[in-house]
Amino acid sequence: MNSYHQYLGKVEAGHFKILLPVSEAGTYFRLTSMDMQVAQPPELQELHLDEFEGRLVMVSGRAGVEWIWSAEVLEVAGLILTAVVDRVLGETVKPEVMA
């Protein structure tokens, strides 16, 4: 049985790249608000992350193979915090994110 977890990640090219927990770091997921047991494609309730591109996002849900199911966006970090985390992790801060 999968339990709900919280994930910290960054939106890159519309996908959610996990930073924490470390055991999942670097893995890309798509998010759906649909429950795992529903017999429908997860794309029907996909959470589109375009508006959060380049930002840190805290998500709650259940990770599967490609999807985080029953996903809920808990918080979106501002530009300053995102830039600080990028610097700490050695990632390049994209100029369009800072615009």
Beta strands, then each sheet from edge to edge (+ up, - down):
strand 1: 5-12
strand 2: 15-20
strand 3: 28-32
strand 4: 46-47
strand 5: 56-63
strand 6: 67-76
sheet 1: 4+ 3- 2+ 1- 5+ 6-
end
